[in-house]
């Protein structure tokens, strides 16, 4: 299977999840707006979600996958099964202890770490504590699911782990529709959503567990024991958790800062939902596929293949991310108005969220490139260097957020976040080049400016088109007219971008078609993995 086809497999599942995620957020915006219950739920959900990114996706996609792949290479499926059982026993024990500790200390955590600004509102504070206690066990389910997802990725079975998150949105949409049918008040909706999150964790774990069994590995429970492999995993996992979850660390810090202003937390969350679409579809697909592929190439001594994987991943990332970033920068307000402005979500909320989203557009390429650069370190079992850079970016984020939030509100927090992202991306790339772990080719360097030019032309066309059709994009035009106009403008801008990028040599259509064909050779080469001419 070609590299591009593997990206597409993961991206399709992630895209489905993000689409239903938008549906969920549209319903939440209509029912809760940016009011106190929305702030309480979003803050409470962000806490276990942050830990999930830190201890699940960040740690295990970075540390577990290379070690699991090495076990397959050296000891076959029996060795991989033994290693996974050893890890499962230790991980389950750690998660059980962590969950108990967090449940007991939740009031203290909310008042000091998560949302100290809520302490001035006793009702909001109590609701946040209760909702967080309901949802925190979601972390244990998702951490175990992430481990099994890493196993599936190493076995080149990507779809089950990519599709599982869709069920979180299915369940939460169901909870919202039930709340609408039963005429729940906002607080009852918040509790229904929280129990839905908990149920979704169980369902997602069941999906990947069955997929692992179908792949030929039946995980049994072993008494927790720090074997050499498990110790090596833990050594790699701690810095990897920090690095892989750097975005979530910054979000948690920013939630803490934003909690001092009513509606700021929810505004950031709604804007985050938009930019998570391209970030998730492109960034997660690249990171998920690149790490096991790069690990195998390096283990086998295929350095040309490893270099080509990195170059093509960055090329693919920029090919799809730059136009998305340009669209968010110049077209954020019509997008937010169409999808969110109804019910409790009014024009003022649209303006604030669209301003935040435009700022996020400037940082989108950095966030996606980070996911393409980090596997270059993790595949070599170097989790320390990205952790150091992640720490630097946290310092940048916190410093700027504290300076800008009093002046610019939530937009200042978004500015701090994207600045930290670019700092992190530049540091990662610089060190990869300095260590000669990044053998970038002339073709990539030649095509990057052409991709930027094509995205700029598309942004200009979209901006002036939106000005021309402003009447049809306004709230007064009606939902159907807005949706039709926006859809036509998006399709038109895509035609402009792809026509331009192919015309000026930023990519090759024939190479893209060739990548979608299954290759007979296992090893990739520049000729059959390049998306460009």
PABA-898459 format. One record per residue (C-alpha): residue in three letters; y, x, z; residue number from 0. Coordinates in steps of 0.25 Angstrom, whole numbers, plus 5000, padded with zeros to 4 digits. Each point is the difference from the previous one (the first is absolute). Example, Ala and Ser with C-alpha at 12.3 -4.5 7.8 and 13.67 -1.06 7.14 Angstrom:
ALA;4982;5049;5031;0 $
SER;5014;5006;4998;1 $
***
This chain:
UNK;5000;5000;5000;0 $
UNK;5014;5006;4996;1 $
UNK;5010;5003;5010;2 $
UNK;5009;4989;4995;3 $
UNK;4989;4990;5001;4 $
UNK;4998;5004;5014;5 $
UNK;5014;4998;5003;6 $
UNK;5000;4986;4994;7 $
UNK;4988;4996;5008;8 $
UNK;5007;5003;5013;9 $
UNK;5013;4995;4995;10 $
UNK;4995;4987;4996;11 $
UNK;4994;4996;5013;12 $
UNK;5013;5005;5007;13 $
UNK;5009;4992;4990;14 $
UNK;4992;4988;5003;15 $
UNK;5002;5002;5015;16 $
UNK;5015;5003;4998;17 $
UNK;5002;4987;4991;18 $
UNK;4994;4991;5011;19 $
UNK;5008;5008;5010;20 $
UNK;5013;4996;4993;21 $
UNK;4995;4985;5001;22 $
UNK;4997;5002;5015;23 $
UNK;5014;5006;5002;24 $
UNK;5007;4989;4991;25 $
UNK;4993;4989;5010;26 $
UNK;5004;5008;5012;27 $
UNK;5014;5002;4995;28 $
UNK;5001;4985;4998;29 $
UNK;4994;4996;5013;30 $
UNK;5006;5011;5009;31 $
UNK;5012;5006;4993;32 $
UNK;5005;5012;5007;33 $
UNK;5000;4993;5013;34 $
UNK;4995;5004;5014;35 $
UNK;4986;4996;4998;36 $
UNK;5000;5008;4987;37 $
UNK;5005;5012;5007;38 $
UNK;4990;4998;5011;39 $
UNK;4988;4999;4990;40 $
UNK;5004;5011;4991;41 $
UNK;5003;5009;5011;42 $
UNK;4986;4997;5007;43 $
UNK;4993;5002;4987;44 $
UNK;5006;5013;4997;45 $
UNK;4995;5006;5012;46 $
UNK;4985;4999;4997;47 $
UNK;5003;5002;4985;48 $
UNK;5006;5013;5004;49 $
UNK;4988;5005;5008;50 $
UNK;4991;4995;4988;51 $
UNK;5008;5009;4990;52 $
UNK;5000;5012;5010;53 $
UNK;4985;4999;5005;54 $
UNK;4994;4993;4989;55 $
UNK;5005;5002;4986;56 $
UNK;5008;5013;5003;57 $
UNK;4989;5007;5008;58 $
UNK;4988;4996;4993;59 $
UNK;5004;5001;4986;60 $
UNK;5005;5014;5003;61 $
UNK;4990;5006;5009;62 $
UNK;4987;4991;4998;63 $
UNK;4999;5000;4985;64 $
UNK;5000;5015;4997;65 $
UNK;4989;5002;5012;66 $
UNK;4992;4988;4995;67 $
UNK;5001;5005;4986;68 $
UNK;4995;5014;5004;69 $
UNK;4988;4993;5008;70 $
UNK;4996;4993;4987;71 $
UNK;5001;5013;4992;72 $
UNK;4993;5009;5010;73 $
UNK;4990;4990;5007;74 $
UNK;4999;4988;4991;75 $
UNK;5001;4986;5004;76 $
UNK;4991;5002;5013;77 $
UNK;5010;5010;5005;78 $
UNK;5012;4991;4996;79 $
UNK;4993;4989;5008;80 $
UNK;4998;5008;5012;81 $
UNK;5015;5005;5000;82 $
UNK;5005;4986;4998;83 $
UNK;4992;4995;5012;84 $
UNK;5005;5011;5009;85 $
UNK;5014;4997;4996;86 $
UNK;4998;4985;5002;87 $
UNK;4995;5002;5014;88 $
UNK;5012;5008;5004;89 $
UNK;5010;4992;4993;90 $
UNK;4995;4987;5006;91 $
UNK;5001;5006;5014;92 $
UNK;5014;5005;4998;93 $
UNK;5005;4987;4994;94 $
UNK;4994;4992;5011;95 $
UNK;5007;5008;5011;96 $
UNK;5013;5000;4992;97 $
UNK;5000;4985;4998;98 $
UNK;4997;4997;5015;99 $
UNK;5012;5010;5004;100 $
UNK;5010;4994;4990;101 $
UNK;4996;4986;5004;102 $
UNK;5003;5003;5015;103 $
UNK;5013;5008;4997;104 $
UNK;5006;4991;4989;105 $
UNK;5012;4994;5008;106 $
UNK;5004;5015;5004;107 $
UNK;4998;5004;4985;108 $
UNK;5008;4989;4994;109 $
UNK;5012;5002;5010;110 $
UNK;5000;5015;4998;111 $
UNK;4994;5004;4987;112 $
UNK;4999;4988;4990;113 $
UNK;5012;4992;5002;114 $
UNK;5009;5003;5012;115 $
UNK;5011;4992;4994;116 $
UNK;4992;4987;5003;117 $
UNK;5000;5002;5015;118 $
UNK;5014;4993;5000;119 $
UNK;4993;4988;4995;120 $
UNK;4989;4996;5010;121 $
UNK;4994;4990;4990;122 $
UNK;4999;5009;4988;123 $
UNK;4995;5011;5009;124 $
UNK;4988;4991;5006;125 $
UNK;4997;4995;4986;126 $
UNK;4999;5014;4994;127 $
UNK;4991;5005;5012;128 $
UNK;4990;4988;4998;129 $
UNK;5000;5001;4985;130 $
UNK;4997;5015;5000;131 $
UNK;4989;4998;5011;132 $
UNK;4993;4990;4990;133 $
UNK;5001;5009;4988;134 $
UNK;4998;5014;5006;135 $
UNK;4984;4999;4998;136 $
UNK;5003;4999;4986;137 $
UNK;5002;5015;5000;138 $
UNK;4985;5003;5005;139 $
UNK;4995;4991;4988;140 $
UNK;5009;5007;4990;141 $
UNK;4997;5014;5005;142 $
UNK;4985;4998;4998;143 $
UNK;5002;4993;4987;144 $
UNK;5009;5012;4995;145 $
UNK;4988;5010;5004;146 $
UNK;4991;4992;4992;147 $
UNK;5010;4999;4988;148 $
UNK;5001;5015;5000;149 $
UNK;4985;5001;4999;150 $
UNK;5000;4990;4988;151 $
UNK;5011;5008;4993;152 $
UNK;4992;5013;5002;153 $
UNK;4988;4993;4993;154 $
UNK;5010;4996;4989;155 $
UNK;4999;4985;5004;156 $
UNK;5015;4996;5001;157 $
UNK;5001;4985;4998;158 $
UNK;4995;4994;5013;159 $
UNK;5009;5008;5009;160 $
UNK;5012;4997;4991;161 $
UNK;4997;4985;4999;162 $
UNK;4997;4998;5015;163 $
UNK;5015;5000;5004;164 $
UNK;5002;4987;4991;165 $
UNK;4993;4992;5011;166 $
UNK;5011;5003;5010;167 $
UNK;5009;4993;4991;168 $
UNK;4990;4989;4997;169 $
UNK;4998;4997;5015;170 $
UNK;5015;5001;5003;171 $
UNK;5004;4991;4989;172 $
UNK;4990;4990;5005;173 $
UNK;5006;5001;5014;174 $
UNK;5014;4997;4994;175 $
UNK;4995;4988;4992;176 $
UNK;4993;4995;5012;177 $
UNK;5012;5001;5008;178 $
UNK;5008;4993;4989;179 $
UNK;4990;4988;5000;180 $
UNK;5000;4999;5015;181 $
UNK;5015;5001;5001;182 $
UNK;4999;5012;5009;183 $
UNK;5013;5005;5007;184 $
UNK;5004;5015;4997;185 $
UNK;4993;5005;5013;186 $
UNK;4987;4993;4997;187 $
UNK;5001;5006;4986;188 $
UNK;5001;5014;5006;189 $
UNK;4988;4998;5008;190 $
UNK;4992;4995;4988;191 $
UNK;5004;5012;4992;192 $
UNK;4996;5009;5012;193 $
UNK;4986;4994;5001;194 $
UNK;4999;5001;4985;195 $
UNK;5002;5015;5000;196 $
UNK;4989;5002;5010;197 $
UNK;4990;4991;4992;198 $
UNK;5004;5008;4987;199 $
UNK;4997;5013;5007;200 $
UNK;4985;4995;5002;201 $
UNK;4999;4995;4986;202 $
UNK;5005;5013;4994;203 $
UNK;4990;5008;5008;204 $
UNK;4989;4991;4996;205 $
UNK;5003;5002;4985;206 $
UNK;5000;5015;5000;207 $
UNK;4988;5001;5010;208 $
UNK;4992;4992;4990;209 $
UNK;5005;5008;4988;210 $
UNK;4995;5013;5007;211 $
UNK;4987;4994;5002;212 $
UNK;4999;4996;4986;213 $
UNK;5004;5015;4996;214 $
UNK;4987;5004;5008;215 $
UNK;5005;5005;5013;216 $
UNK;4997;4992;5013;217 $
UNK;5008;5004;5012;218 $
UNK;4993;4999;5013;219 $
UNK;5007;5002;5013;220 $
UNK;4998;5014;5007;221 $
UNK;5004;5004;5014;222 $
UNK;5014;5007;4999;223 $
UNK;4998;5015;4999;224 $
UNK;5009;5011;4996;225 $
UNK;4992;5007;4989;226 $
UNK;5006;5011;4992;227 $
UNK;5003;4991;4989;228 $
UNK;5007;4990;5009;229 $
UNK;5008;5011;5006;230 $
UNK;5004;5005;4987;231 $
UNK;5004;4985;4996;232 $
UNK;5009;4999;5013;233 $
UNK;5007;5013;4997;234 $
UNK;5003;4995;4986;235 $
UNK;5003;4986;5004;236 $
UNK;5011;5001;5010;237 $
UNK;5010;5007;4991;238 $
UNK;4995;4992;4988;239 $
UNK;5003;4987;5008;240 $
UNK;5014;5004;5002;241 $
UNK;5002;5004;4986;242 $
UNK;4993;4988;4993;243 $
UNK;5008;4991;5009;244 $
UNK;5013;5006;4999;245 $
UNK;5006;4988;4993;246 $
UNK;4995;4991;5011;247 $
UNK;5005;5010;5011;248 $
UNK;5014;4999;4994;249 $
UNK;4999;4984;4999;250 $
UNK;4996;4999;5015;251 $
UNK;5011;5009;5004;252 $
UNK;5010;4992;4991;253 $
UNK;4994;4987;5006;254 $
UNK;5004;5006;5013;255 $
UNK;5014;5003;4996;256 $
UNK;5002;4987;4992;257 $
UNK;4995;4991;5012;258 $
UNK;5014;5001;5005;259 $
UNK;5006;4991;4989;260 $
UNK;4995;4985;4998;261 $
UNK;4992;4999;4987;262 $
UNK;5001;5014;4996;263 $
UNK;4985;5003;5002;264 $
UNK;4996;4988;4991;265 $
UNK;5010;5004;4990;266 $
UNK;4993;5014;4999;267 $
UNK;4986;4994;5000;268 $
UNK;5004;4990;4988;269 $
UNK;5006;5012;4992;270 $
UNK;4988;5008;5003;271 $
UNK;4991;4990;4994;272 $
UNK;5006;5002;4987;273 $
UNK;5000;5015;4999;274 $
UNK;4985;5000;5006;275 $
UNK;4996;4993;4987;276 $
UNK;5002;5012;4990;277 $
UNK;4997;5010;5012;278 $
UNK;4987;4993;5003;279 $
UNK;4996;4998;4986;280 $
UNK;5003;5014;4995;281 $
UNK;5001;5009;5012;282 $
UNK;4988;4995;5007;283 $
UNK;4992;5000;4987;284 $
UNK;5003;5014;4997;285 $
UNK;4998;5005;5015;286 $
UNK;4987;4992;5001;287 $
UNK;4994;5006;4987;288 $
UNK;5006;5014;5000;289 $
UNK;4995;5004;5013;290 $
UNK;4985;4999;4998;291 $
UNK;5001;5004;4986;292 $
UNK;5009;5013;5003;293 $
UNK;4990;5003;5012;294 $
UNK;4988;5000;4991;295 $
UNK;5007;5008;4989;296 $
UNK;5004;5011;5010;297 $
UNK;4986;5000;5007;298 $
UNK;4994;5003;4986;299 $
UNK;5010;5011;4997;300 $
UNK;5006;4992;4988;301 $
UNK;5014;5005;5002;302 $
UNK;5005;4995;4986;303 $
UNK;4995;4986;5002;304 $
UNK;5007;5000;5014;305 $
UNK;5013;5004;4994;306 $
UNK;4999;4990;4989;307 $
UNK;4997;4989;5010;308 $
UNK;5013;5003;5008;309 $
UNK;5008;5001;4987;310 $
UNK;4995;4987;4994;311 $
UNK;5001;4993;5014;312 $
UNK;5015;5003;5001;313 $
UNK;5002;4996;4985;314 $
UNK;4993;4987;5003;315 $
UNK;5008;4998;5012;316 $
UNK;5014;5002;4994;317 $
UNK;4996;4992;4987;318 $
UNK;4999;4988;5008;319 $
UNK;5009;5002;5012;320 $
UNK;5013;5004;4994;321 $
UNK;5002;4987;4992;322 $
UNK;4996;4992;5013;323 $
UNK;5010;5009;5008;324 $
UNK;5011;4997;4989;325 $
UNK;4997;4985;5001;326 $
UNK;5001;4999;5015;327 $
UNK;5013;5008;4999;328 $
UNK;5008;4991;4990;329 $
UNK;4992;4987;5002;330 $
UNK;4997;4998;5014;331 $
UNK;5009;4988;5003;332 $
UNK;4994;4990;4990;333 $
UNK;4986;5004;5004;334 $
UNK;5002;4998;5015;335 $
UNK;5008;4987;4997;336 $
UNK;4988;4994;4991;337 $
UNK;4989;5004;5010;338 $
UNK;5006;4998;5013;339 $
UNK;5013;4992;5000;340 $
UNK;4995;4986;5005;341 $
UNK;4998;4993;5014;342 $
UNK;5005;5009;5011;343 $
UNK;5003;5011;4991;344 $
UNK;5014;4998;4995;345 $
UNK;5010;5008;4991;346 $
UNK;5005;5009;5011;347 $
UNK;4985;5005;5002;348 $
UNK;4999;5002;4985;349 $
UNK;5012;5009;4999;350 $
UNK;4995;5008;5012;351 $
UNK;4986;5002;4995;352 $
UNK;5004;5003;4986;353 $
UNK;5009;5011;5005;354 $
UNK;4989;5006;5007;355 $
UNK;4990;4998;4989;356 $
UNK;5010;5008;4990;357 $
UNK;5000;5011;5009;358 $
UNK;4985;5000;5001;359 $
UNK;5000;5001;4985;360 $
UNK;5007;5014;5001;361 $
UNK;4989;5005;5009;362 $
UNK;4988;4993;4993;363 $
UNK;4996;5013;4991;364 $
UNK;5000;5009;5012;365 $
UNK;4991;4991;5008;366 $
UNK;4990;4999;4989;367 $
UNK;5001;5015;4997;368 $
UNK;4997;5003;5014;369 $
UNK;4986;4993;4998;370 $
UNK;4998;5008;4988;371 $
UNK;5004;5013;5006;372 $
UNK;4992;4999;5014;373 $
UNK;4986;5000;4994;374 $
UNK;5003;5014;4995;375 $
UNK;5000;5005;5015;376 $
UNK;4990;4990;5005;377 $
UNK;4989;5004;4990;378 $
UNK;5001;5014;5005;379 $
UNK;4999;4995;5014;380 $
UNK;5014;5004;5003;381 $
UNK;5006;4989;5008;382 $
UNK;5009;5008;5009;383 $
UNK;5011;5003;4989;384 $
UNK;5002;4986;4996;385 $
UNK;5001;4996;5015;386 $
UNK;5011;5010;5002;387 $
UNK;5008;4994;4988;388 $
UNK;4997;4986;5005;389 $
UNK;5006;5004;5013;390 $
UNK;5013;5006;4993;391 $
UNK;5001;4987;4992;392 $
UNK;4999;4992;5013;393 $
UNK;5012;5008;5006;394 $
UNK;5008;4998;4988;395 $
UNK;4997;4985;5000;396 $
UNK;5003;4998;5015;397 $
UNK;5013;5008;4999;398 $
UNK;5006;4993;4988;399 $
UNK;4995;4986;5005;400 $
UNK;5007;5002;5014;401 $
UNK;5013;5004;4992;402 $
UNK;5000;4990;4989;403 $
UNK;4994;4987;5007;404 $
UNK;5013;4998;5008;405 $
UNK;5008;5001;4987;406 $
UNK;4992;4994;4990;407 $
UNK;4990;4992;5007;408 $
UNK;4986;4998;4994;409 $
UNK;5004;5007;4987;410 $
UNK;5003;5012;5008;411 $
UNK;4986;5001;5005;412 $
UNK;4995;4998;4986;413 $
UNK;5009;5012;4996;414 $
UNK;4994;5009;5011;415 $
UNK;4986;4996;4996;416 $
UNK;5001;5003;4985;417 $
UNK;5008;5013;5003;418 $
UNK;4988;5005;5009;419 $
UNK;4990;4996;4989;420 $
UNK;5007;5009;4990;421 $
UNK;5001;5011;5010;422 $
UNK;4985;4999;5003;423 $
UNK;4996;4999;4985;424 $
UNK;5009;5013;4996;425 $
UNK;4993;5008;5012;426 $
UNK;4986;4996;4995;427 $
UNK;5002;5004;4986;428 $
UNK;5008;5013;5003;429 $
UNK;4988;5005;5009;430 $
UNK;4989;4996;4990;431 $
UNK;5008;5008;4989;432 $
UNK;5002;5011;5009;433 $
UNK;4985;5001;5004;434 $
UNK;4996;4999;4986;435 $
UNK;4993;4987;5003;436 $
UNK;5008;4993;4990;437 $
UNK;4997;5005;4986;438 $
UNK;5010;4991;4993;439 $
UNK;5000;5000;4984;440 $
UNK;5011;5000;4990;441 $
UNK;4997;4987;4995;442 $
UNK;5003;4993;5014;443 $
UNK;5013;5007;5001;444 $
UNK;5004;4996;4986;445 $
UNK;4997;4986;5002;446 $
UNK;5006;4997;5014;447 $
UNK;5014;5000;4994;448 $
UNK;4996;4990;4989;449 $
UNK;4994;4991;5010;450 $
UNK;5013;5000;5008;451 $
UNK;5008;4998;4987;452 $
UNK;4991;4988;4996;453 $
UNK;5002;4994;5015;454 $
UNK;5015;5002;4999;455 $
UNK;5001;4992;4987;456 $
UNK;4991;4989;5005;457 $
UNK;5009;4999;5013;458 $
UNK;5013;4999;4991;459 $
UNK;4994;4989;4991;460 $
UNK;4995;4992;5013;461 $
UNK;5013;5002;5007;462 $
UNK;5009;4995;4988;463 $
UNK;4989;4989;4997;464 $
UNK;5001;4995;5014;465 $
UNK;5015;4999;5000;466 $
UNK;5000;4992;4987;467 $
UNK;4990;4990;5005;468 $
UNK;5006;5000;5014;469 $
UNK;5001;4985;5000;470 $
UNK;4986;4998;4997;471 $
UNK;4996;5009;5011;472 $
UNK;5008;4993;5011;473 $
UNK;4995;4990;5010;474 $
UNK;5007;4989;4994;475 $
UNK;4992;5002;4987;476 $
UNK;4987;4995;5007;477 $
UNK;4987;5007;5003;478 $
UNK;4994;4997;4986;479 $
UNK;5012;5006;4993;480 $
UNK;5001;5012;5009;481 $
UNK;4985;5003;4999;482 $
UNK;5000;4999;4984;483 $
UNK;5013;5008;4999;484 $
UNK;4995;5011;5009;485 $
UNK;4986;5000;4994;486 $
UNK;5006;5002;4986;487 $
UNK;5010;5011;5005;488 $
UNK;4988;5007;5006;489 $
UNK;4991;4999;4988;490 $
UNK;5012;5005;4991;491 $
UNK;5003;5012;5009;492 $
UNK;4985;5004;5000;493 $
UNK;5001;4999;4984;494 $
UNK;5012;5009;5000;495 $
UNK;4994;5010;5010;496 $
UNK;4987;5001;4993;497 $
UNK;5006;5001;4986;498 $
UNK;5009;5010;5004;499 $
UNK;4991;5009;5008;500 $
UNK;4990;5000;4988;501 $
UNK;5011;5002;4990;502 $
UNK;5006;5012;5007;503 $
UNK;4986;5007;5003;504 $
UNK;4999;4997;5015;505 $
UNK;4986;4994;4998;506 $
UNK;4990;4999;4989;507 $
UNK;4994;4986;4997;508 $
UNK;4987;5006;4994;509 $
UNK;4998;5009;5012;510 $
UNK;5001;4988;5009;511 $
UNK;4990;4992;4992;512 $
UNK;4991;5012;5000;513 $
UNK;5000;5001;5015;514 $
UNK;4995;4986;5002;515 $
UNK;4987;5004;4993;516 $
UNK;4988;5005;5008;517 $
UNK;4998;5014;4999;518 $
UNK;4987;5007;4998;519 $
UNK;5004;5012;5006;520 $
UNK;5002;5001;5016;521 $
UNK;5011;5010;4999;522 $
UNK;5014;4996;4996;523 $
UNK;5008;5008;4990;524 $
UNK;5014;4999;4997;525 $
UNK;4997;4994;4986;526 $
UNK;4993;4988;5006;527 $
UNK;5008;4997;5012;528 $
UNK;5014;5002;4996;529 $
UNK;5008;4988;4998;530 $
UNK;5010;5007;4992;531 $
UNK;5001;5006;4986;532 $
***
